[in-house]
Amino acid sequence: MQKTLKVALVGAGMAGQAHAFGYRNATMADDLRGLTLELDTVADVSESLAEDVRLRYGFRRATTDITEIANDPEIDIISVALPNHAHREVLEVLLASGKHVLTEKPLGVGVEDAEYLTALSKENSGTHAVGFSYRRIPALAQMAKIVREGQLGDIWHFESSYYSDHAAATTDPFTWRFDRATAGGGALSDLGAHAVDAIAFVISPIADVLSAHFQTSIPERRDRAGEPHPVTNDDFASALVRTESGATGSLLTSRVAYGQPNRLALSVYGSKGSAHFDTQHYNDLQVFQAGGDAATTGPSHVVMGPANPHYADVSSFRSRGVNTGYGEAFIAEIQDFIRAVLGLKELDTTFDNALHAMRVIDAMYAFEKHTVR
């Protein structure tokens, strides 16, 4: 393949830098060999942060003005990784440019933003996708594969969770993430959105929210200047849900779970067996298939390798057990987006997927059973 695509990045924070890492390594995949990705422009409201990312990742230039990107005919692809409240205004401009756009979730602060942006994506040319990088973890993708193939039979029930302790300290300063007006939801929309998508990916989309509960464990935080602010969204959320295929399960998420820095887990139980994945064991999948000798049958521990989805495309050492991690999931996310841009593969993380996740989250918040402690 002899082709060049020029890339721009809007948002130079941690998520944006994960996208930059993905683009720098995307051509590792065999089917993208020969493709040249030029990191052209990085934009951020912080000029110093944009310049720092330019220097560290090799972008040609840095700017604070997104219209320079939208109006530049040389730029083919734009990645967007911004605070939730900035998505609508920025994506309006970028989608209208007709360029290919990959944005982080969520699509704004609520369903209205998500519906508007999804409709806008369909009105404009270009390939448009939302980043759900966990789908590209080899072990979770393998779990989805064996479920689709019927190896576990009909999925009866499941357990899903996403725990983090990034906000567990009461001394952590107040930011936009703790304000419902700028973040939308709290732990549920920030972290739980990934669990919602993992359920849709592995089993089937959530069709019904049966119950939900929310808790704000730290009701007040001080900003960096020492001024107190009320926390107006959830630190913890739990819900009971049912999927389109009829499986019922739980979803729990927390940003104040001490001892769990960043942990997504999903267990599925079917008529022929079960499977379990946990990001604390990123490269392992536990599978149990019924019907064996009761004296010796037990869960099998499957170590990921080149035979599993995405592994060979992102591994710097294509051998089983060498392992991939969080950064490699972003490489695979970028690879799939580029394949869609080039017409090599159909997208499975469209704006419609993100809209579905937002609608599920909105249905959970509609219960409004909220405890402040």
Secondary structure, DSSP 4 states (H G I P E B T S, - for coil): --EEEEEEEE--SHHHHHHHHHHHHGGGSGGGTTEEEEEEEEE-S-HHHHHHHHHHHT-SEEES-HHHHHT-TT--EEEE---GGGHHHHHHHHHHTT-EEEEESPSSSSHHHHHHHHHHHHHS-S-EEEE-GGGGSHHHHHHHHHHHTTTT-SEEEEEEEEE--TT-STTSPP-GGG-HHHHSSSHIIIIIHHHHHHHHHHT--EEEEEEEEEEESS-EEE-TTS-EEE--S-SEEEEEEEETTS-EEEEEEES--TT-SSEEEEEEEESSEEEEEEGGGTTEEEEEESSS-TTT---EEEEP-TTSTTHHHH-SS-STTS---HHHHHHHHHHHHHHHHTTSS--SS-HHHHHHHHHHHHHHHTT--EEE-
